[in-house]
Amino acid sequence: MLELDKKNFEEEVLKADGYVLVDFWSDGCEPCKALMPHVHELAEKYDGKMKFTSLNTMKARRLAISQKILGLPVIAIYKDGEKVDERVKEDATIENIEEMIKKYI
């Protein structure tokens, strides 16, 4: 799981070839923290098929807003720099996230 920040987001996500999953979370988001170990498990399970990253939105608010991240948690998939899918808030269950990953690998 690659930690993203304002400095590397563009390079690692927007300029990346292929599929990149981004786990948008924040320190104050309890559902995000509950989801995180499961997302890490998926990262191990699908290692090599998709790049897995995470961004703490508390440290990159403008960046999150620029990506239209308005509520948390958000698990988004980008392809060649474009957001192609996402699961937001109540829809961000581990089952829904894995189903979304399987669509793109």
C-alpha positions as semicolon CSV with decimal commas, in nm:
position;residue;x (nm);y (nm);z (nm)
1;M;0,000;0,000;0,000
2;L;0,164;0,319;-0,116
3;E;0,105;0,628;0,100
4;L;0,011;0,925;-0,113
5;D;0,049;1,294;-0,039
6;K;0,024;1,625;-0,222
7;K;0,370;1,574;-0,371
8;N;0,333;1,226;-0,522
9;F;-0,041;1,200;-0,602
10;E;-0,007;1,332;-0,955
11;E;0,287;1,106;-1,037
12;E;0,151;0,789;-0,870
13;V;-0,216;0,822;-0,971
14;L;-0,283;1,082;-1,240
15;K;0,023;0,996;-1,451
16;A;0,019;0,622;-1,379
17;D;-0,043;0,365;-1,649
18;G;-0,313;0,110;-1,578
19;Y;-0,534;0,079;-1,274
20;V;-0,474;0,247;-0,938
21;L;-0,698;0,206;-0,634
22;V;-0,699;0,502;-0,395
23;D;-0,827;0,468;-0,040
24;F;-0,928;0,822;0,063
25;W;-0,945;0,840;0,443
26;S;-0,882;1,074;0,736
27;D;-0,776;1,052;1,098
28;G;-1,125;1,146;1,222
29;C;-1,312;0,892;1,006
30;E;-1,390;0,582;1,213
31;P;-1,550;0,388;0,920
32;C;-1,230;0,458;0,722
33;K;-1,014;0,311;0,998
34;A;-1,240;0,006;1,028
35;L;-1,215;-0,053;0,652
36;M;-0,840;-0,004;0,626
37;P;-0,718;-0,352;0,736
38;H;-0,955;-0,510;0,484
39;V;-0,830;-0,284;0,205
40;H;-0,473;-0,383;0,298
41;E;-0,576;-0,751;0,271
42;L;-0,717;-0,685;-0,076
43;A;-0,392;-0,510;-0,168
44;E;-0,203;-0,827;-0,078
45;K;-0,456;-1,054;-0,250
46;Y;-0,448;-0,859;-0,579
47;D;-0,084;-0,753;-0,563
48;G;0,062;-0,715;-0,910
49;K;-0,278;-0,677;-1,077
50;M;-0,354;-0,322;-0,961
51;K;-0,162;-0,055;-0,771
52;F;-0,302;0,009;-0,421
53;T;-0,256;0,350;-0,259
54;S;-0,404;0,557;0,021
55;L;-0,438;0,929;0,085
56;N;-0,506;1,093;0,419
57;T;-0,740;1,375;0,316
58;M;-0,668;1,570;0,636
59;K;-0,320;1,635;0,500
60;A;-0,435;1,708;0,145
61;R;-0,774;1,880;0,163
62;R;-0,748;2,077;-0,161
63;L;-0,629;1,770;-0,347
64;A;-0,923;1,568;-0,212
65;I;-1,169;1,839;-0,315
66;S;-1,010;1,857;-0,660
67;Q;-1,083;1,484;-0,692
68;K;-1,445;1,548;-0,583
69;I;-1,399;1,365;-0,253
70;L;-1,671;1,524;-0,042
71;G;-1,754;1,248;0,208
72;L;-1,558;0,956;0,351
73;P;-1,472;0,679;0,317
74;V;-1,413;0,675;-0,057
75;I;-1,241;0,394;-0,243
76;A;-1,177;0,502;-0,601
77;I;-1,025;0,332;-0,902
78;Y;-0,836;0,532;-1,161
79;K;-0,729;0,412;-1,504
80;D;-0,456;0,601;-1,686
81;G;-0,518;0,903;-1,462
82;E;-0,898;0,918;-1,491
83;K;-1,134;0,816;-1,211
84;V;-1,343;0,531;-1,353
85;D;-1,528;0,402;-1,047
86;E;-1,571;0,458;-0,675
87;R;-1,751;0,334;-0,367
88;V;-1,859;0,606;-0,124
89;K;-1,972;0,608;0,240
90;E;-2,222;0,323;0,304
91;D;-2,139;0,162;-0,033
92;A;-1,773;0,132;0,067
93;T;-1,811;-0,219;0,209
94;I;-1,537;-0,473;0,170
95;E;-1,763;-0,686;-0,052
96;N;-1,845;-0,392;-0,281
97;I;-1,480;-0,289;-0,298
98;E;-1,364;-0,639;-0,394
99;E;-1,640;-0,664;-0,654
100;M;-1,527;-0,330;-0,800
101;I;-1,162;-0,448;-0,812
102;K;-1,262;-0,768;-0,991
103;K;-1,433;-0,563;-1,263
104;Y;-1,101;-0,407;-1,362
105;I;-0,842;-0,680;-1,329
